[in-house]
C-alpha cells in the first residue's frame, strides 16, 4: 500500500523490485521490522538504493580514518560498551598512596586492564569495532 502513496506512486517500477529484494534478503527467522529506510536530504528519489547489510549515516572522525577501508567484505563485528582509555573515574574514585614511588604501579595496573581488554578484542577476530564509549 505504501507504493500507492502520492510520494512514490509514479516510481513504483523503481521501488517495487527494491522492496522485494529487501524482503528476500532477510533470513527466514527475521521479521520485516528489520528493514530500515534512511531518508537523506537532497537528491532525487531515483538516487535511492538498497544496502544489503548495515549502513551508517555517521561521520567517522578519528586519527587515520582516511586510510581505513570504507568497505569490508564479510566483517566480524564487535560491539563494545566499555571505555578503552585512561581517564579519571566517573564516580570521583580516589586512590591514596603513602609512597609516591607506588604511583607507577597504579598506572601500570590501569594499562594492564586496558591491554587485557584489547587482547580479548584481538582474539575475537573482529575486523570492525563499534563502540558507544570513547576509544582513546
ABEGO torsion letter per residue (X at the ends): XAAABAAAAAAAAAAAAAAAAAAAABBAABBAAABBBBBBBEEBAAABBBBBEBBBBBBBBBBGAAABBABBBGBBBBBBABBBBBBBBAAGBBBBBABAAAAAAAAAAAAAAAAAAAAAAAAAGBABBBBABBBX
